[in-house]
Each structure stands twice: as C-alpha cells, then as structure tokens.
Amino acid sequence: MDSGMNIEWAPDEDGSIDHGMDFHRQEEAGFLARIDEATPAIEVVLDELESRGHTFLAPSDENFESFEQRAEFGSPIVEVSLACTPPLDEPVLLALVTRVAQLINQP
C-alpha cells in the first residue's frame, strides 16, 4: 500500500518552503503509519472476500491491468486499486473501499 499523498502546504507566517515541506513529510508519515497499523485488519477484510470465492492478483501479475478495479472514499481520500476474479460488484467494491478508509482513518 502507498500513501499517494499530494503536497499540502501549511500556513506559515514567514512563507518558508521548508516549513511547508516539513508539514508535508509529517502528514505523509502519519498517513503511512495509519496504513501500517490498519494492514492486519485490511487483510481480514480481503480474506473474507477470498472466502467468498474471490482470487486476488498481485500488481505484478501480467493480467492485473485487465482486471483492475478502483474506488475511492473519504477525507483524506483513500483509493483502493485491486484485481480479482471474479470482479467485485460495484456495491461490494464501494463497501470495501469505505471499510478500508474507515480502518485507515480511525483515530
């Protein structure tokens, strides 16, 4: 998983670029830490889908792009990109990205 963070500049009275860059690094580090903390719970959610007959492809699989599905949810935005057979129905995909976003964005 990756943070895929966009640069957000923090307000700084002196207009320091270094301040904005530090803010961005801290913001990204916090988001990555939340992803790391949530990974075991996310794996449980994906295991549930596997138990219902879905087989997930690794991003390095040559067929990944052919089966890739994407959805995003929340603020900060969490995007899930996956490939599985059979593909997830739209409501299932949206429920998955919502759950993943909730796990990542928990305080």
Backbone as CSV, one residue per row, in Angstrom:
resi,resn,N_x,N_y,N_z,CA_x,CA_y,CA_z,C_x,C_y,C_z
1,MET,0.844,-1.164,0.000,0.000,0.000,0.000,0.893,1.231,0.000
2,ASP,0.365,2.284,-0.548,1.131,3.515,-0.666,0.234,4.666,-0.253
3,SER,0.843,5.721,0.247,0.034,6.859,0.688,-0.501,7.649,-0.488
4,GLY,0.257,7.760,-1.568,-0.178,8.551,-2.712,-0.524,9.971,-2.332
5,MET,0.178,10.523,-1.374,-0.142,11.848,-0.840,0.148,12.942,-1.856
6,ASN,-0.687,13.948,-1.849,-0.433,15.176,-2.596,0.166,16.196,-1.642
7,ILE,0.986,17.059,-2.170,1.606,18.070,-1.314,0.556,19.074,-0.878
8,GLU,0.469,19.283,0.421,-0.395,20.302,1.015,0.511,21.232,1.812
9,TRP,0.491,22.506,1.512,1.362,23.445,2.210,0.653,24.004,3.424
10,ALA,1.350,23.987,4.545,0.806,24.521,5.787,0.976,26.024,5.796
11,PRO,0.026,26.741,6.378,0.200,28.184,6.508,1.437,28.480,7.365
12,ASP,2.229,29.413,6.942,3.436,29.775,7.668,3.613,31.279,7.546
13,GLU,3.724,31.919,8.685,3.804,33.382,8.684,4.967,33.921,7.867
14,ASP,6.102,33.207,7.873,7.245,33.721,7.121,7.310,33.177,5.695
15,GLY,6.326,32.354,5.294,6.284,31.833,3.932,7.381,30.829,3.635
16,SER,7.914,30.191,4.633,9.037,29.276,4.482,8.650,28.023,3.698
17,ILE,9.411,27.737,2.662,9.214,26.498,1.909,9.566,25.307,2.787
18,ASP,10.596,25.457,3.605,10.996,24.360,4.489,9.866,23.978,5.442
19,HIS,9.159,24.975,5.948,8.031,24.695,6.842,6.979,23.865,6.102
20,GLY,6.643,24.261,4.902,5.656,23.523,4.111,6.115,22.104,3.807
21,MET,7.393,21.938,3.480,7.926,20.609,3.188,7.916,19.738,4.446
22,ASP,8.263,20.316,5.590,8.221,19.564,6.850,6.791,19.131,7.174
23,PHE,5.845,20.043,6.972,4.446,19.724,7.218,4.023,18.544,6.347
24,HIS,4.388,18.584,5.072,4.030,17.509,4.143,4.653,16.185,4.581
25,ARG,5.909,16.194,4.966,6.579,14.964,5.404,5.887,14.389,6.641
26,GLN,5.513,15.232,7.583,4.833,14.763,8.790,3.449,14.211,8.464
27,GLU,2.747,14.899,7.576,1.419,14.454,7.169,1.496,13.087,6.493
28,GLU,2.436,12.925,5.581,2.594,11.655,4.874,3.037,10.548,5.839
29,ALA,3.969,10.835,6.730,4.444,9.842,7.689,3.291,9.362,8.578
30,GLY,2.431,10.278,8.992,1.278,9.901,9.802,0.313,9.012,9.043
31,PHE,0.082,9.352,7.774,-0.828,8.558,6.959,-0.250,7.164,6.728
32,LEU,1.047,7.087,6.426,1.688,5.782,6.227,1.659,4.947,7.505
33,ALA,1.834,5.590,8.646,1.767,4.872,9.925,0.369,4.300,10.139
34,ARG,-0.658,5.073,9.774,-2.035,4.572,9.918,-2.288,3.398,8.965
35,ILE,-1.713,3.458,7.754,-1.846,2.329,6.823,-1.194,1.092,7.437
36,ASP,0.023,1.256,7.972,0.712,0.118,8.591,-0.102,-0.471,9.740
37,GLU,-0.671,0.386,10.577,-1.480,-0.084,11.704,-2.730,-0.820,11.234
38,ALA,-3.310,-0.361,10.139,-4.566,-0.931,9.650,-4.369,-2.170,8.780
39,THR,-3.138,-2.436,8.345,-2.905,-3.534,7.405,-3.445,-4.881,7.882
40,PRO,-3.220,-5.303,9.132,-3.788,-6.600,9.544,-5.316,-6.638,9.424
41,ALA,-5.974,-5.552,9.787,-7.442,-5.518,9.691,-7.897,-5.508,8.230
42,ILE,-7.141,-4.833,7.370,-7.466,-4.820,5.939,-7.308,-6.222,5.367
43,GLU,-6.276,-6.926,5.803,-6.075,-8.302,5.342,-7.248,-9.191,5.726
44,VAL,-7.828,-8.974,6.906,-9.003,-9.745,7.334,-10.170,-9.480,6.385
45,VAL,-10.366,-8.219,6.010,-11.454,-7.864,5.088,-11.249,-8.565,3.743
46,LEU,-10.006,-8.566,3.242,-9.722,-9.238,1.971,-9.851,-10.747,2.104
47,ASP,-9.472,-11.304,3.257,-9.649,-12.749,3.495,-11.121,-13.131,3.429
48,GLU,-11.992,-12.256,3.936,-13.431,-12.523,3.873,-13.889,-12.633,2.421
49,LEU,-13.362,-11.746,1.568,-13.720,-11.807,0.145,-13.156,-13.079,-0.493
50,GLU,-11.957,-13.475,-0.098,-11.393,-14.725,-0.621,-12.231,-15.927,-0.200
51,SER,-12.753,-15.880,1.019,-13.579,-16.998,1.487,-14.901,-17.072,0.725
52,ARG,-15.266,-15.979,0.070,-16.481,-15.965,-0.770,-16.162,-16.305,-2.223
53,GLY,-14.894,-16.734,-2.490,-14.558,-17.216,-3.830,-13.774,-16.256,-4.712
54,HIS,-13.353,-15.121,-4.191,-12.562,-14.179,-4.990,-11.082,-14.509,-4.864
55,THR,-10.386,-14.479,-5.992,-8.946,-14.682,-6.021,-8.304,-13.382,-6.467
56,PHE,-7.397,-12.860,-5.637,-6.761,-11.576,-5.926,-5.473,-11.773,-6.700
57,LEU,-5.227,-10.852,-7.619,-3.998,-10.856,-8.402,-3.018,-9.853,-7.816
58,ALA,-1.751,-10.181,-7.838,-0.710,-9.247,-7.402,-0.554,-8.153,-8.460
59,PRO,-0.184,-6.939,-8.051,0.033,-5.873,-9.033,1.076,-6.248,-10.101
60,SER,1.979,-7.163,-9.775,2.994,-7.593,-10.747,2.457,-8.635,-11.731
61,ASP,1.260,-9.153,-11.487,0.664,-10.150,-12.387,0.398,-9.516,-13.743
62,GLU,0.732,-10.216,-14.813,0.555,-9.668,-16.165,-0.897,-9.363,-16.504
63,ASN,-1.845,-9.956,-15.787,-3.266,-9.714,-16.042,-3.880,-8.673,-15.108
64,PHE,-3.064,-8.101,-14.221,-3.598,-7.169,-13.233,-4.390,-6.041,-13.897
65,GLU,-3.798,-5.386,-14.874,-4.475,-4.234,-15.503,-5.777,-4.631,-16.187
66,SER,-5.846,-5.836,-16.706,-7.074,-6.291,-17.369,-8.246,-6.424,-16.397
67,PHE,-7.925,-6.749,-15.138,-8.958,-6.970,-14.134,-9.036,-5.849,-13.097
68,GLU,-8.201,-4.830,-13.234,-8.100,-3.794,-12.203,-9.423,-3.054,-11.998
69,GLN,-9.739,-2.856,-10.733,-10.892,-2.061,-10.325,-10.393,-1.020,-9.331
70,ARG,-10.975,0.186,-9.377,-10.576,1.262,-8.472,-11.810,1.920,-7.878
71,ALA,-11.634,2.360,-6.637,-12.674,3.154,-5.986,-11.991,4.000,-4.927
72,GLU,-12.596,5.137,-4.603,-12.040,5.995,-3.567,-13.133,6.484,-2.641
73,PHE,-12.687,6.846,-1.410,-13.648,7.272,-0.402,-12.919,8.078,0.655
74,GLY,-13.617,9.009,1.271,-13.166,9.663,2.489,-12.307,10.886,2.317
75,SER,-11.921,11.397,3.473,-11.018,12.533,3.535,-10.132,12.330,4.757
76,PRO,-8.836,12.129,4.606,-8.144,12.150,3.315,-8.639,11.011,2.434
77,ILE,-8.564,11.238,1.143,-9.063,10.262,0.184,-8.226,8.988,0.256
78,VAL,-8.923,7.873,0.354,-8.287,6.558,0.298,-8.769,5.915,-0.993
79,GLU,-7.826,5.542,-1.841,-8.162,4.862,-3.094,-7.721,3.416,-3.000
80,VAL,-8.609,2.507,-3.382,-8.290,1.092,-3.432,-8.217,0.706,-4.897
81,SER,-7.121,0.065,-5.248,-6.924,-0.456,-6.592,-6.614,-1.934,-6.442
82,LEU,-7.436,-2.772,-7.044,-7.250,-4.210,-6.909,-7.691,-4.910,-8.173
83,ALA,-7.290,-6.162,-8.257,-7.739,-7.009,-9.361,-8.056,-8.370,-8.780
84,CYS,-9.239,-8.855,-9.082,-9.598,-10.184,-8.598,-10.550,-10.833,-9.582
85,THR,-10.635,-12.138,-9.450,-11.585,-12.902,-10.230,-12.454,-13.685,-9.259
86,PRO,-13.738,-13.716,-9.436,-14.472,-12.813,-10.329,-14.378,-11.382,-9.811
87,PRO,-14.574,-10.408,-10.708,-14.521,-8.999,-10.282,-15.582,-8.713,-9.219
88,LEU,-15.305,-7.715,-8.398,-16.269,-7.312,-7.375,-17.409,-6.526,-8.010
89,ASP,-18.631,-6.781,-7.553,-19.759,-5.954,-7.972,-19.540,-4.551,-7.416
90,GLU,-20.099,-3.556,-8.067,-19.906,-2.163,-7.649,-20.256,-1.919,-6.180
91,PRO,-21.400,-2.409,-5.675,-21.702,-2.181,-4.257,-20.667,-2.829,-3.324
92,VAL,-20.149,-3.984,-3.703,-19.141,-4.672,-2.884,-17.834,-3.884,-2.912
93,LEU,-17.449,-3.381,-4.084,-16.232,-2.574,-4.210,-16.346,-1.301,-3.380
94,LEU,-17.488,-0.639,-3.455,-17.685,0.588,-2.671,-17.684,0.296,-1.165
95,ALA,-18.276,-0.823,-0.766,-18.256,-1.204,0.652,-16.828,-1.501,1.099
96,LEU,-16.042,-2.123,0.222,-14.651,-2.433,0.548,-13.840,-1.161,0.747
97,VAL,-13.920,-0.232,-0.196,-13.119,0.999,-0.065,-13.584,1.826,1.129
98,THR,-14.870,1.816,1.418,-15.382,2.526,2.593,-14.807,1.915,3.864
99,ARG,-14.811,0.594,3.941,-14.273,-0.089,5.126,-12.773,0.164,5.278
100,VAL,-12.021,0.074,4.185,-10.585,0.320,4.229,-10.308,1.760,4.682
101,ALA,-11.061,2.712,4.149,-10.882,4.118,4.546,-11.169,4.303,6.030
102,GLN,-12.210,3.646,6.519,-12.538,3.737,7.948,-11.418,3.143,8.798
103,LEU,-10.858,2.039,8.369,-9.765,1.421,9.123,-8.526,2.305,9.146
104,ILE,-8.223,2.930,8.019,-7.028,3.776,7.920,-7.225,5.089,8.673
105,ASN,-8.416,5.630,8.629,-8.645,6.960,9.201,-9.141,6.917,10.645
106,GLN,-9.113,5.749,11.280,-9.512,5.669,12.689,-8.508,6.441,13.540
107,PRO,-9.020,7.140,14.560,-8.071,7.858,15.440,-7.224,6.910,16.267
